[in-house]
Amino acid sequence: MKKNIQLTALLITTNLAYAEVDLLITDATIISPITQSEVSIKTNHWLSINEGRIIEVSDKAKKPPAKKIINANGQFLIPGLTDSHTHLRTMPGLLKTDKDAPKMQTAYLKRQGSNYLYYGVTQVVDPANTAQGIASFKELNMSPNAYFCGAMPIYQGYSAQGIKYQHLNERRPYYVHQHGDPTHLNTPSVNSLHEAQAVVKRLKKDGAICAKIFLEDGFDKATNIRLINNENVEQIVDEANRQNLPVMVHANATDMHSVALNNHVDILAHGIWNWLDEHQQGDDISLALPKNVQRVADGILTAQTYYQPSLNVMRSLTDVMVPNHLDNPKYKTVLPSWQISWYTSADGQWFAREMLSGWQGLTQQQKIDYLRSKQINGKRVLNYLYKNGGKILLGSDTPPAPTYASQPGLSTFWELQDMHDSGVDLVGLLASATINNAKAYGLESKYGTIQPGKIANILLLNSNPLVSVDAYDDIHSIILNGNAHKREIFHIRNL
């Protein structure tokens, strides 16, 4: 009897091992990150996928039957990329008063997901969205798997400026009220929803994967924006820890990063390009950091806080002022001709004019050079952090402002290039876009590596990403939730 049971178990196991799968990829070089400095490389391997999940990674001669087979011919399989700082609601650079704005917005939203997929982004995180907003994104054509963070601005603070208090609940559902707010304009029941701890519990219940706060008192040296008080920050961090939610912080200046570190946050959502009274000394990114900047950077290293350089922010704010920037042929991979034409029109140039206005008599080139110096600041901090073991995340912040120089997918690729130019080697670059983001946002059980059980969001590359950053623009196929798609179908000419 015992022998029969063992034989039956063996037969069941054998049948399961060789059951038909949805997709089999053969003869692949599988590159999967282990840590930020170590990768697993498996040559001549096959990978099986069923019901959207990776089933097996092996080099055994015996392979399962499959409904679809792809011969990789030695090409490279890597995990799909995560861009952990995106804004999915509005066409970059849209002028809302334009007569064609609704039509442009609709067309953009319909293809936005495909733009990301063209550049290998199979997961996105929008740190200022809602469950409803993410559902709407997923409904519009094919798109990456999407997640959101609950963004918690304060009345008259960054991301909530100009909104009347009685409208905050509708327009910023996770705002946090604090002492001095005109709470009499709301009912007690609404006010109770916006106590710091209550907001964190609510956004977790709504499906947010992190809690986001804003530490921004004004751009550059300005201090004209209301700042969240430290008591609220402490309550948010404490409750987020209880809810097992990472806390993500908008901050880009040394003083605001210091506040964030003092409150033991998990993710810094912007690089330090604003050095306040410190001055950068040329274009060499390997130069020693000024004393105060290094102090903050060392605090990031000591706390092992995840750091998202978002170099795309200053790059795209600069490039919108550069004459003929839209002539870059890369834009033709994600932008239809009508959109490029509109961006170059008088109406489409509205934000470029806004960026160029003022500046106390500086020439256009001086303005561009000033913002480029801020880019160098951010690159130097990234260089220092990465060389000293900092935990780096890929997050493009697309778009960071109404700048047409920040487009879905393309900005992610340019962010990878800028990070590499800043000293992040190719192993660290892969980790920042995959395993690091998965760990930082609590998605490690789903993404970040090529292992059985993970969601089958995978890229088949023609080139080796451990040889050149350009491999991320040499994609053969995108496997999304187990379904394989040739990259070309996501090119703008095919949408």
N, C-alpha and C positions, 0 to 999 in steps of 0.2 A: 504493500500500500504506500509506504513511504517513498519507494522507488518511483511509483507512478506519479505521485505528487511532484517529485523533483523533475521528472520528465516533462510533465505538463507545464511547470514553471519555466523550464528551459525553452519549450516550444513557444510559449507566450512571449518570452523575452526576445527570442529570435524573430518572431513575426513583427514585434514592435520596432526592433532595430532596423528592419528592412521594409517597413511600411512605406507606401508612396508618400512623398513630400511634395509641397507646392513648387519649390524651386531648389535646384542644385547648381552650385557654382563650382566648377572644377579647375584644376591646374592654376591655382591662385597663389600669390605671395601675400600672406595675411600679416598685416602690421597692426598690432594692438598695443596701446600704451599700458605700462604697468605702473609707473610713477612719472613724475615730471622729467625725470632724467633717465628712464629706462623703458625700453620697448621689447615686445615679443615679436620675433620675425619667424614665420613659418613658411617655407617654400614648398611648392608642389603639394599643396593641401586642397581639400575640398570642403565646402560648407553647405549644409542643408538647412532649409527654412520651411516652416510649416505654420499656417495660421498666424503669420506676422511675426513669429519668433524664431530665433536661431535655435536649431535642434542639435546639431553636431558640427564640430570642427575636427577634421581628421585627415590622415594621409594613408588610411587603410586601402587596400586594393578593392575590397568590396564596398560598393556605394549603394545607397538606396535608390529605388526607382523614383522618378520625378515627373511631374506634369510639364515642367519647363527646365531645360538645362542650358546654362551659359558656360562656355569654355573661356576662361580668363586668359589663357595663353601666357601664363606667367605674370600677368599684370597684377596690380596692387589693390588689395582690399583694405580699407580702413573704416573705422566707425564714422557715421555721418556727423557733420559738424553742428555744434550748438552755438548760436549767437545769443548770448544771455542778456543783451540790452538792446531791445528793439521797441519801436513805437508803431503800432499796426493800424492806426485809425485814420491817418490823413496823408494824402499825397504830399511829398516834400515840395515846398515852395509854392503851394497852392494859394492863390489870391481869392479869398472867399467871396469877394464882391464882384469878381469877374462873371460876366453873363454866362459863360460856359463852365463855371466852377462845378455845378452838380454833375454834369456829364463827364467832366475830367475825373472827378473824384470816383464816380461809379466805375469808369473804365480802369482806373488805377487799382482800386481795391480788388477788382475781379482778377487781375493778373499778378498782384503783389506776391502771393505765395510762390508762384512759378519763378519769379525773379530770384527769390531766395534759393529755391531748389536748383536753379541753373548753376549757382556757385556752391552747391554741395551742402547747403544749410538744411538739415532735416529736422532740427528742433530750434524753436525760438522761445525766448522769455520776454514778455512785455511787462516791465516793472511798474506800470501805471495803468493797468487795464482792469477789467472785471470779467466774471464768468460769462456774462452775456456778450461782452465784446469779443472774447476768445471764441465763443460759439459762432458769432457772425463771421469771424475770420475764417474759420474752418469750413463754413458753408459756401464760401466764394471760391469755386474752382479747387484745383489740387493745391495743397499747402503743407508746409512742415507741421509736425506735431507742435502744438502751442500751449504755453503756460503763462500764468500771470502772477504778479506780486500785488499785494494790497498797498497802494501808495497813500501815505498819511500826512498830507500837508496840514498847515494851520491857517486860520483866518488871516488874510493879508500877507501870508508867507509865500515862499517860492512855490510855484505851480498852482497857487490859488489867488494870485493878485488880481484885483479887479472884479472878483465875484462877490456879490452881495451875500451877507451872512445867511439870510433866509433861503438862498439858493444853493448853498454849499452842500447840503445833504443830497440834493439831486445831482449836482455836477461833480462833486468829489465825495463819493459815498463813504470813504474811509477817513475823512478829515478828523482831526483831533482838536477838541476845544480846550482852551486854557484860560487862566485868569485874565480878566479884562475883556473877554469876548462879549458881544451883545446877546447873551443867551436868552434874554427876554423876548427876542424876535422869533424864537422857536418854542414848540411845546416841550414840556418836561420829558415826554416820551422820546422825542427826537434827541434832546440833549443827552439823555441817558445812553443812547446808542454811540455817542462820540466821546465817552470817557476813554482814556488811553487803553486800559486793559480790555474794555468791552469791544473796542474796535479790532484789536488783535484777535480776540476770540471769534468775532464775526467774520473777518476776512479768511481765517482758517476754515471756518465752517463753509464758506462760499467756494472753497477750493484753491485759494491762493497758496503758492509754494514758498513765499517769503513775505516778510513785512518790510516796507521801504519807508524811510524817513528822509527829510531834506534838511541838510545843514548848509544853508546858503543865506548869508546876510547881505550879499551884494557882490556884483562882479568886480574883479580886480581889487582895488582898495576900498571900494564903496561899502557903506554899511547902512543901506537904505531899505533893506527888506527885513520884515519882522522875522525873528528867529524863534524856533521852538525852544521852550524852556527845558532845563536839564532834568527837572522832575518828571516831565512827560517822557523824555528819552529813556530815563531809568525804568519807568513803568512799562514802556513798550518793550525794552530789551528783556526785562524780567518775565513778562507774560509770554513773549515769543519763545524764550527758552523753555517755559513750561509747555508750550504748544508744539515744541520741536520744530520751530520755524527759524530759518536763518534771518538775520536782520541786515538788510542792504541799505547803504547810506549814499545819498547824493552829496558829494563834496569834492571840490577841486582846488582848494587853497590850503596852505599849510596849517592855518589856524583852525579851519573846520575839520581837517583830518585829525588834528590833535584832539578835538572834542569827541570825534567818533571813537578814537582809540581809547580815550579815557572811559568810554561807556561800553567797551568790550563788544563792539559790533562784529559781524561775521564777514561782510563783503563791502569793500569800498568801490562804489560804482563809477568813479572817475579817477583818472590819474592826476597827479599834482603838477599842473602846469602854471598855476598862479602862486608865485613865490613871495608875493607881497613886497617887502622891502629888500629882498635879496635880488641880485641882478645876475643874469646868465652871462657867461664870458666866452662867447663864440659858438661855433657850430659843432665842436668836438663833443660827442655824446659820452665819451669815456672820461671826461674831466671830473675831478672830485666835486661833489655837491657842496654848496654853501652850508655852513655849519647848522643853521636852523632847519634847512631842508633835509639834511642828513639825519638830524635828530628825529624828525618825523618818520623818515624812511626806516630808520633803525627800530622805531616803535612798531612799525608794520611787521618788520622781520621778527621781532621778539614775540609779538602776539600771534604770528603766523596767520594774520588776517588775509583773506583772499583779496587780490588787487586787480581791478579791471582798468587798464590804462586808457581805454576809449580814445585813442589818438585820432580817430575819425572826427571828433568834435572840432578841434582846432583846425584840422586839415580842411574840413568841409566849409567852415566859416571863412577860411582864407581863400579857398579856391573859388568861392562864389564871387570874389572881387577880382579874380585874375581874368584879363581879357581873353576871349576865345577859349575858355576852359572847356566848354561843351563840345569843342572839336575833337576831344579825346575819343578815339574810335571805340573804346570800351563801353561808352554810353549806349552804343548801338546794339549792345547785347541785351539791354534791359529797358530801353526807352524807345517807344514808337516815334516815327518821324514827326507826327503832329505834336507830341509833347516837347520834343527838342525845339521845334519851331515856336511853340508858345513860350518856352523858357527864354528864348533869344529875343522875344518881342518886348515892346516897351512895358506891357503889363507884367510879363513874366520876369522882368528884371527888377521888380519892386524891392525885393529883399537885398539885392546887390546894391541898389541905390541907398537903402537904409544902412547897410553896413559901411558904405563909403562916406556917409554924411558925418559932419562934425570933425572930430579929430584935431581941432585947433590948428588948422592950416597945414597939416602934413600932406605930402604928395600921395598919390595912389600907391606908388611903389613903397614909400615909407610905411604906409598902413599895412601893406602886405608883409613887409619885412618884420614889422612889429608882431603880427600874429604868428609868423613863422618862428620867431624867437620863442613864443609860447609853446609851439610844437616841439622845439628843441628841449625846452624845460621838461616836458612830459617824457620825451625819449630818454633824457639823461636819468630821470628818476627810475624809469622802467629798467634801463641798463643796470643801474646800481642794485635794484631789488632782485632782478633775475640772477645776476652774478653771485648774489649772496643768499640764494635759496628761497626767495620770495615765491609765494603761490600765485600764479598769474592766470587770469581768465580772459577768454576772447569775448568781447562785448563791444559792438560797434556804435551803439547809441544812434541807430538810424531811424528817423533823422533827428539830430539834436536841436534843431531850430528849423525854420522854414527855408532851408537852403537846398537848392536843387543839386548841389554837389554831394549829397548823401542819398544814395539810392539803394533799395533792398538788394542784398546779395553782393552787388558790386562793392559796396562799402565794406562788407565783411571781408572780401578778398583783399581790398586795399589795406584794411586793418591788419590782416595777417602779414602783408608785405612790410608795413611800417613797424610792426612789432619785431619782425626779423631784422630789419635795418637798425633797430634799437639794441640789438644784441641778444635777442631770444633765439637760441639755436633751434634747429629743425625738430629735434626730439621734444623740446619744451614747447614749441609751437603746436605740435600735434596734441600734446597733453592739455594745453590751454583751451583748445577747441573741443576737447572730448572728455577725458576722465576728470580733469579739474572742475569743469563746469558741472558735470554730473554729481561729483562729490559736494560741491559748494551748495547746490540747490536741492540736495536730497533726492536726486534722480539716478543714483548709482545702480539701483537694481534694474533699471530700464535701459540706460545708455552708457556711453563712454568707452566701452571695450567690445571686442568681438568674442563673445563667450556664449555657450548654450544658456538659454533662458532669457537672454536680452532681446529687446525689441529689434527687429531686423531693419534698422535704418543704417545703411551701409553705402559707401562709395567705392566704385570700381574705377581706379585711376590708370591712365596710360603711363604716367611717369611716377617715379619714386619720390614720395614727400620727404624722405630723409636725405635726398640729394639736392632738391631745389624747392623753394616756396612756390614756384610757378606750377608745380604739380597740382595745386589746388585750382588751377585754371585749365587743367588738362584732364578733365573728367570724362570717362567713357559712359558710365551709367550711374544712375541714382536708384538705390533700392530703398523704397519707402514703405514701411510697414509690411515688408515681405514682397512687395511688387516691384519688379525691375522696369526702369524707364530709361531709354536713351537720353542723354543730356540734351540733344538737339531739340527735343519736343518742348523744352522750356525756354528756348531762345525766343526773343521777342518777335522774330519774323514768323514763328510758328504758332503764336498765340492768337 
